[in-house]
Amino acid sequence: MTDINAYQGAAPEAEFSDFVALLKPRVMSLVVFTAFVGLWVAPVDVHPFIAFCSVLFIALGGGASGALNMWYDADIDAVMRRTQNRPIPAGRIDGNAALALGLILAGFAVMMLGLAANWFAAGFLAFTIFFYAVVYTIWLKRWTPQNIVIGGAAGAFPPMIGWACATGGISLESLLMFALIFFWTPPHFWALALFMKSDYHEAKVPMLTVTHGRPATRRHIFAYTLVLAPFAVWLGFTQVGGPIYLAASVVLNALFIHGGWQILRRSEEAAIADGYAVEKRVFKLSLNYLFLHFVALLVQNWWGAW
């Protein structure tokens, strides 16, 4: 477990931007967007103010998860090049302050979501925060190469929470939105790990590239693009889908599978020679893949589902 006192001493120098960074705003933006889409496409009219408050409190819950993650992972962040300048390892924020911020935000977000929307959605948000902070961060991340597979569920819950804010429950549509993110997460992060392996190795994080090597990781990436595609397309045949979403999904999945195939066929020598150009390109494609699927759901909803 992280020593929360190991990064003390420079907290007075912290700026507001450092506390914002604790909330992982880039990750939060994905949480906000997918939760908003889940709420928006639900077959229930929600008052705009309630919708705004619901998405806001889901975002705060996501930020709380980020703060708790940074608190516990401060030792890992201090080793990895891409995370060394985060507020805690850089000494700008005290570990205890990050823990307190995460816990306070988590409690506030859950309570306010229950009051603004419904208590089922609030309980779902509480479970998501627990899953990310405890199941993924404290347990899975340092224990198994399947960390990103199982732990990816935390990032897949937001559209289900958004849907629950509107409907008070779960449906096939929300489960398929969950599956879309859940099965997208491993190939997305493993593509990143292919060209960031040294960081995970030095931090002793059992990422698949570290425990099984890059060839096995390449096979897993391609396999997951194949598993992902049917769930993504299936969503197009539900009440939130339609021709616009289906067209976008078919094209995006064809591109993603092709990218996975390119990664699978690559030798390590070729990857090193061009600086992992293909892997980096597929990683960027994966970002657009998820974003455009949820944009397509919005457009389909505005246009009218079949």
N, C-alpha and C positions, 0 to 999 in steps of 0.2 A: 504493500500500500504506500502511496505517496506520503512523504513527510510534509505536512502542510506548513511547517515552520521553516522549511529549507530555502524558501524564496522570499524571506522577509528582509526589511531594511530600507527599501526604497519606495515604499507605498506613498509617502507624501509627494513624490514627484509625478505620480500618476495623473494623467489628463483624462478628460471626459471620453476621448476617443479610445483610451485603453479599456475603459469599462464597456464601451460598445463592442470592442474587439472580443471581449470575454464571451459575448453572446453569439459569436460566430455569425455575423450578419450575412455572409454569403450562403451559408447553410440555411439560415432563417428565411432568406428570400425564397428558397425553394419550398420550405415549409409553408410560408404564407401563400405562395402562388397555388400549390397543389391543394391546400385546404380551401382556398377561395373557390377553386374550380369544383371541388367536391360539393361545396355548399351551393354554388350557383346552378349546377346542372341537376340538383336534386328536384324531384317533382313536387316540391312544396314551396309556396310563396313565403319568403321571409322578409320581414320589414328591413329596409336598408340600414337602419340604425342598429338593429339586433345583429344583422349580418356583419356590419363593420366591427362591432364590439367582439363578436365571436372570433373573427379572423385576428383581431388585435390580441386577444387573450391566448389564442393558439400560438401566435407569434411569440408572445412573452414566455409561454411554456417551452417553446423551442429554444429560446434564448437561455432559459434556466438550465435546460439540458446541456447547452454548450458551455455554460459557466461551470457546471459540475464536472463535465468532461475535462475541461482545462485544469480545474483544480486537481483532479486525481492524476491526470497524465502529465503534470508539470515536469516530472523527471524524464519522461520520454521526449517531450517537446524540447527539452534542453539539449538533447543529443542530436535530434534530426535537424538538418540544415534548413528545411522549409518552415520549421516551427520555432526555431531558436529565439526569434524576436517577439514571440507572443508575450503578453504582459507579465505573466508569472515567471517564466524562466529568465526573462530579461530583467527581472527585479523591479519592475515598475508598480506591480500590484502584489500585495500580501496574499498568501494562499488562504488564510482564514477569511479575508475579505471576499475572495472569490467564492468560497464555500457558502458564506452567509448570503451573498447576493443570489446565488443559485437557489438556495433553499427558500428564501423570502419570495423570489419571483415565482418559483414553482407553486408555493402555497397560494399566493395572490392570484396567479393565472387560473388555477383550478377552481378556486372559490368564485371568482368573478365570471368564469365561463358557465358555471352552474347557475348563477343568478341571471346571466344574460340569455342563455340558450336553454339548456336542460341538464339535469344531473347525470344522465347517461353519457353525454358528450364530455362532461367534466371528469367523470370517472375514467373515461377512455383516455383523456389527456393525461391524467395522473398516472395511469398505467404506462403510457408512452414515455413519460419522463423517467419513470422507474426503470423501464426496459432499457433505455439508452444509457442512463447514468450507472445503473447497477449491473444488469444482465450483460450489456455489451461492454461498457467501459471498464468496470471492475472485474468482471468474470471472464467473458469470452475473449476480449482483445489480446490478453497476455497469455492465453491458455491454448487456443486452438486455431489452426489455419482456416477453420470455417467461421472465424470471427465475423468477417464482413458479410457472410451468407446469412447466418442467423441474426446477427446484429442489424442487418439491413432492414429488418422488419420495423425498427423504430422510425426510419425515414419514410417507410411506406404507409404508416398510420395516418398522417395528416389529412389526406383526402377522405378517409373514412370518418375522421373526427368532424370535418366540415360537413359531410353528408349527415352525420348524426346530429349536428347542430340544427339542421333543417328538418329532419324526419324523426329524430329521437331513436333511431335504430340502425340496423345494418341490412344491406341488400346485396344481391348479386352484382349490381353495378359498382357498389363501393368495394366489394371484395376483388373485383377485376381491376379497379384502379390501384388497389393495394398490390395485387399480383404484378401489375405493370412496373411499379417501382421496385418491388421486392426482387424480381428476376433480372431487372436492369442493373441493380446495384453491384453484384459481383463482377460482371464484365467491365463495368465502368471503372471500378477501383482497381481491378487486376490489370487493366490496360495501363493505369497510372503506375502501379507497382512494378511493371516491367522495366520502366526507365527510372524508377526511384528505389530499386532494390537495396542499394547500399544503405540508405537511410533506415529502412526497416531492419536490416541486418544489424547495424550499429546500435539501434535502440532495443534490439532483442524482442521485436514484435514478430510473432509467428505468422507473418503473411505467407500466402501460398508460394510466392516466389522464393521465400527464404527456406521453407520447410520441404518443398517438393521440386523447386527449381523452375526456371523459365519455360522449358519445353512442356511440362505438365500444366503450367499456368496458361499457356497458349491453347492447349486442348480444352481446358475448362472454359476459357473465354468463348471459344467457338460453340461449345456445347450449350452454354447458357444463352447465346443469341438464338439458338434453335428452340430452346425451351420457352424463351420469352415471347417469340413471335405469335404463337397461337393465342396466348392470353391477351396480347395487345390487340390483335385483330378481332377476337371474340367480343371485346368491349363494343365494337362497332355494330354488333347485331342486337344490342340491348336497347332500352328505351332512351338512353343518353347518346346513342350512336346514330349513324346514318351515312350516306354516301360521301360526304365531305371528310368525316373522320376516317372512314374505311380507306378512301383513296390515299390520304396522308399516311395512315398506318402501314399500308401495303408497301408504299415507296420507302418509308423510313426503315421498316424491317428488312426489306431487300438490301438496302445500303448497309445496315448494321451487320447482317449476316455475311455480306460480302467483305466487310471490314474484318469480321472475326475469322473468315476464311484466309484473308491475306495475312493476318497475324499467325494463324495456325501453320501456314506454309513457310514462314520465315525461319531462316537459320539464325543462330545467335551471331555468327560472324557477319552476316549481311546487316543485321540490326545494329551492331556496333559500328560497322563501316559508315552507315548513313545517320548515325546519332539517334537511332530509334525513331526515325521520321514517320514510319507507318504507324507505330504504336501511339505516337503523339497525335497523329491525325485521327486515329480511331477513338482516342480518348476525347478529343474535341467533338467528334461526331456523336459520341454518346451523350454529351451535354445537350446538344441540339436535339437529339432523338427524344429525350424525355420532355424537354420544354415544348417542342412542337406537337407532341401527342396531346398535351394538355391544352395547348392553344387550339388545336383542332377540335377538342371537345367543346371549348367555348364557342368557337365559330359555328359548330354544328348546332349548338343550343340556340344561338341567336338566329340561325337560319331556319331552324325547325327540324326536330327529329322525325324520321319516317315512322 
